[in-house]
Structure formats: C-alpha cells, structure tokens
Amino acid sequence: MDPRELRNVMGHFATGVTIITTTDKSGKAFGLTANAFTSLSLDPPLVLICVDKKVDCYACFEESKVFVVNFLSEDQEHLSKRFATKGIEKFEGVVHRFGKSGPPLLDGAMAHIECKLISGHDGGDHTIYVGEVLDATIASDRPLLFFKGKYYQLPQNN
Ligand SMILES: Cc1cc2nc3c(=O)[nH]c(=O)nc-3n(C[C@H](O)[C@H](O)[C@H](O)COP(=O)(O)O)c2cc1C
C-alpha cells in the first residue's frame, strides 16, 4: 500500500486530540500531541497510546513508567500545534500543575487521565504502550476534534 494513500485514508477517521505528558528520570517534563489513544479495558482500567519511535521523549516512557493523557478542549488548537512541533521548549508559558503520578496536567484540558505504564508492544514504527489508570477527571464537555488534517469544534447546541 502506498504510504501517502494510507495516510490519506487514515485521516478520514475522526478523533479527539490529546497531549501525552511524561517525564525523564530526572523529573523533567516532556509532551507530544497524539490522537492514537484508545480506552482499552474497564476492569482493570486500561488505556493504550501509540508513540512514534522517533519522538524526542521516546526513552522517557520506559524511564519514568508514568504518563498523563490530556484530552484537549476546543480552544486548545494552539497547544496541539505546539506539542507537535519539534525542537521548541514546549512547556514555556503553558500553565500546568502536577498530579499524583508526576507528569504535568495541562490547565484547560477537557479531561486528565493519569497512568502507570504496565507494558509496551512493538507496533512497526510506533510502540503501543498500555497504561493502568491511576486517576481520571473531567473538567468540561467541549472537545477539540481532528479530521482530515484539520481541527473542528462541536456545534454550540451539542
Ligand atoms: C493531530 C495530531 C496527532 C498526532 N498523533 C500522534 C500519535 O498518536 N503518536 C505519535 O507518536 N505522534 C503523533 N503526532 C505527531 C507528534 O505530535 C509530533 O511528531 C511531535 O513533534 C513529537 O514530539 P517530539 O517533538 O518530542 O519529537 C500527532 C500530531 C498531530 C498534529
């Protein structure tokens, strides 16, 4: 299958947008924009994320064994773009706090899911990480949506 055509077809799957945060072993925060997130199991409570083996913070997941999934709100498109940009100080000016697990929880996110990494599985150029949910909270009901490379919001009456 031609990779460009595959990317085009996959772009037709509408998703929300997350920023996954983690830390290195010294506690320094890292984060990346990701839409490869899935709720996996309720009992036990598990989620999965898919992380490109080339991301700058790739080693951090195994080092810290914790990550936070921040579901972005409709007004956080700028954060999605920021955390998908290589080589910048991503957290500069980004308001956040720390939860129980260690990685940052971004202010204004629609929901926060704090996870303990319990396994990693090879997935081609990505690694599939399974996380056990330690804590999950909702702050609003207005998600940022992503479809065919563009950002959308729900209609106001939803
Ligand atoms: C909407 C959107 C969704 C993305 N989803 C993922 C994803 O699920 N997994 C991933 O590894 N990268 C994903 N990316 C790409 C990363 O955010 C991007 O490569 C980022 O710069 C990687 O972090 P780094 O700069 O620390 O290397 C996505 C980017 C965008 C804009």
The ligand as a MOL file (V3000), in Angstrom:
LIG
                    3D

  0  0  0     0  0            999 V3000
M  V30 BEGIN CTAB
M  V30 COUNTS 31 33 0 0 0
M  V30 BEGIN ATOM
M  V30 1 C -3.3310 15.7240 15.4820 0
M  V30 2 C -2.0010 15.0330 15.6820 0
M  V30 3 C -1.9740 13.7320 16.1520 0
M  V30 4 C -0.7570 13.0550 16.3630 0
M  V30 5 N -0.7760 11.7920 16.8730 0
M  V30 6 C 0.3850 11.1830 17.1940 0
M  V30 7 C 0.3620 9.9180 17.8490 0
M  V30 8 O -0.6800 9.3560 18.1480 0
M  V30 9 N 1.5660 9.3670 18.1770 0
M  V30 10 C 2.7590 9.9670 17.8800 0
M  V30 11 O 3.8180 9.4080 18.2040 0
M  V30 12 N 2.8060 11.1690 17.2480 0
M  V30 13 C 1.6520 11.7970 16.9220 0
M  V30 14 N 1.6710 13.0340 16.3250 0
M  V30 15 C 2.9660 13.6390 15.9960 0
M  V30 16 C 3.7010 14.2140 17.2050 0
M  V30 17 O 2.8840 15.0870 17.9640 0
M  V30 18 C 4.9370 15.0160 16.7380 0
M  V30 19 O 5.7730 14.1840 15.9520 0
M  V30 20 C 5.7060 15.5810 17.9200 0
M  V30 21 O 6.5210 16.6430 17.4820 0
M  V30 22 C 6.5940 14.5380 18.5740 0
M  V30 23 O 7.2180 15.0290 19.7320 0
M  V30 24 P 8.7550 15.4850 19.7470 0
M  V30 25 O 8.7520 16.8560 19.1570 0
M  V30 26 O 9.0900 15.4780 21.1830 0
M  V30 27 O 9.5480 14.5220 18.9240 0
M  V30 28 C 0.4730 13.7290 16.0920 0
M  V30 29 C 0.4400 15.0350 15.6130 0
M  V30 30 C -0.7650 15.6850 15.4170 0
M  V30 31 C -0.7780 17.1220 14.9480 0
M  V30 END ATOM
M  V30 BEGIN BOND
M  V30 1 1 1 2
M  V30 2 1 2 3
M  V30 3 2 2 30
M  V30 4 2 3 4
M  V30 5 1 4 5
M  V30 6 1 4 28
M  V30 7 2 5 6
M  V30 8 1 6 7
M  V30 9 1 6 13
M  V30 10 2 7 8
M  V30 11 1 7 9
M  V30 12 1 9 10
M  V30 13 2 10 11
M  V30 14 1 10 12
M  V30 15 2 12 13
M  V30 16 1 13 14
M  V30 17 1 14 15
M  V30 18 1 14 28
M  V30 19 1 15 16
M  V30 20 1 16 17
M  V30 21 1 16 18
M  V30 22 1 18 19
M  V30 23 1 18 20
M  V30 24 1 20 21
M  V30 25 1 20 22
M  V30 26 1 22 23
M  V30 27 1 23 24
M  V30 28 2 24 25
M  V30 29 1 24 26
M  V30 30 1 24 27
M  V30 31 2 28 29
M  V30 32 1 29 30
M  V30 33 1 30 31
M  V30 END BOND
M  V30 END CTAB
M  END
